[in-house]
């Protein structure tokens, strides 16, 4: 056996003995929709449109999936059209203000039942996210033109913590299911009323 053949053999052996990828790529399909809207007049006179976004996660992997309950909306952006989405030109953009997970404190023995949901093959579970979009400033200026439709791009994160920790826990937790630690970008469509009738309420925009 030549030196080159020896090196090739060693490389192939390493690949055969390596662990499967820790993260479940292409193992989840997420479908989002706006299920409710409410126009709110804030104490300072500004108007905010609050959205109730429902996302259905379907397990398309080949085994039970470990889906964190702490999936979150990492960021979202409002676009005038799908062409603007493709060009990367948002009209408004918001980042999540939620605290990220301290994943290093999770048990390596088994996934905590209160933090992870076991999703059977082919099963679907729902998550709810709340979005706030400023429409009218306190000086009665429109932030976005009213009476038209928009495209909202959502970045859904299942694991806001360290990916290195996710890879380690995925190997340790393999008997309980495949840990999904990826992210998905989704879009929903929104129609903004031309003459909204806001109700008086409190709240904040992320």
C-alpha positions, 0 to 999 in steps of 0.5 A: 500500500502506497503512502497516498493509499494509506492516507485515503484509507485513514480518512475514509475510516475517520468518516465511517466512525464519526458521529452523525450530524448533531443538528437535524437538518431539514427535519422540520417544516414550519408553516406560519399564519396571522390568526388575529390582529388588533390596532392599539392606541398607546398612551402617547397617542401612537398606534401599534398593530399587534399580530397573533402569529401561529406557527405549526411545526411538523416533524419530517425526520426519521425519528422522534424529534425533541422540539424546545418549548422555548422556540422564539422569534429571533427577528422579523422584518416588514417588506413592501413586496416579495421583490423587496424580500429577495433584494433584502430591503426591509421597510422595518426590522425588529430584533427579539429582546428575549434573553438567550438560553443558558444551555450549559446549565441543562442536564446532559443525562436527559432533556428536561420535560418542562423545556422540550417536547417529544414530537412523533414522526409526522406529528405537528405541534403549534407555537404562538408568537406576538408581534408589534408593528408601529403604524402611526407615531404620536405626532400622527405621522404614518410609519407605514402607508395604510390601506395596503398589503405587506410581507413579514419575514420571520426568523424562527429560532429553536435554539438561541444558545450555543451550537457547540452545546447543542451538538454535545447535548444532541449526542447525549440525548439521542436515546430520547429523540433527535434534538432540533437546534436549527432556525427557519425563515418564514413569511406571512402576508398582512393587510393593513386597513386604510382607516383602522379604528384602534382601541385604547390599550397598553403594550410595547413594540419589540 
